[in-house]
Amino acid sequence: MSFAEAFGQLQSAGALVVCSAGNKNRVVDPHFPSDYGACLSVAGIDAATRRYDHPDYGSNYGPNIDIAAPGASLRVADRNNDFRLGNGTSFAAPHVTAACALFWSANPHLTADQVREAVVTRTMNIDALNPDYVGALGSGLVYLPNLF
């Protein structure tokens, strides 16, 4: 079974899969697994609500991105029982996963596709802060107040 088939089976079984968009600081077409249709693809933004733009590991962007979330200078636990700053779309994707989980727990009658649609369409528009990336950061910033 291919990865595409596996993700398709997850979607058919009612799962909602959230994936980081990658950190090559450019349009990467394709980027897997985030470009599988069954996946919700997440870009990273910084504290100023701008695309996280680091020359070595900035957030990918482009037409295949579904949504954006904080992905820069996030305080995260490390393996030495300490904290450090984390950067990248792997840190952005959990924000979207949490928003989906909270919304779904409040609306258990919804399907995965309905939860995905709600989270992606009830974002905060960040186009004015990212004029060079209009349409390349998905529908906008994941935004809990718009979900409840």
N, C-alpha and C positions, 0 to 999 in steps of 0.2 A: 504494500500500500504506500502511495506517495504521501508527502506532507500535505499537499493540496487536498487529497482525498480524506486524510485524517481530520483536517480542519473542517472540511465539508460535513463529515460525519458528526463532529461536535456540534456544528450549527444545526444539523437535522435533528439531533437529540435534544435541542433546546438550550444549548450552552451559549453564553455570550463570551467571546474571546477578545481580550484587549491586548494589543501588542505595541511595543515601542517602535518608532519609525526609523531609528538608527541615528548614528552620530558621525556622519561623513561630511557634514557642513555643506551639503549640496543637494540637488535633486538626484535621487538615486532611483532609477527606474529599470528594473524592479528592485524592491527591497523585501526580502522574505524573513519572517512569515507575515509581516504587517501588510503586504500587498495582496494576500489571499483575500478573496471576497468575504470570507467568513470572519475576518479579523477587523476590529476597530483600531485604526492606526493613529498613534498619538505622537505629536511633535512636542518639543520642549520650548518653553519661554523663560525669560529671566524675570527678576523682581520688578523691572520697569514695564512688564507685559510686552516685551519685544522678543522676537525669535532669538533663542539662545545661539549666539554667533561666536564661536571660538574656532580659530583656524584649524585646530587639530581634531576637535571632537564636538563641533557645534551640531545643533539639531538639523536633521534632514528636513526638507520641505518639498512641496510640489503638489500636483493634482490628486495624488493618491492619499493624502493626509485627510483624516476625518475630523480631528479635534486637537486642540493644544492644551497643555497643562504645565504647571511649574516644573522646571527641569534644570535649574541652575542655582548653585550655592545653597543647597538644601542641607540642613543639619541632619546627619544620619549616624546611626550606631555603626561602629566598626568591630572587628573581631578581637580587639584588645580591650574590650569593655570601656571604650572611650567614644568620642564623637569626632566626626570630620565633616567637611563639606563635600557633598556629592553633586555631580553634574551629569546630565545626559538624559536621553529619552527613557532609559530604564528607570529613572527616578520620576519621570512624568507619568508614565503609564499607570502606576498605582493610584494616583489621584483620580484618574478616570475610572479605574476599577472600583474604587471606593464610592464614587458618585453613583455608578451603576448599581452597586450593591445596596446602598442606602435607598435609592429610588425604588429598586425592585422590592426591597423588604417592606416599603410603605405601600407598594402596589403589587402584591403577590399574584394577582389575577392576570397580569400582563405577560406577554411572551417576551423572549429574549430580543426579538426584532423590534417589538414595541418599546422596550426599555432603551435599546440602542437609539432608536429614532428620537425618543424624548430627550435623551442626554445630548445627542448631537445637534438637535434643533433648538435647544433652550440654552445656548451658550451666550457669553458676553462677546460682542463684536470687538475685535482688536485690529481691524484693518487700518484705522487712522494712525495707530501707533506703529504699523508695519506696512507702510505704503509700497515698499518694494516686494512684498510677499502677499498681496491681496489674492485670495483664492489658493494660496499655497500653504496655509496653516489650518486647513479644514474650515469648519463652520465658526470657529472662534475658541475662546477660553472656556473650559469646563467651569460651570458656575452654579453652585448649589442653590442659591436663592431663587433662581429661575425654575428649579425643579419642584419646589415646594410652596 
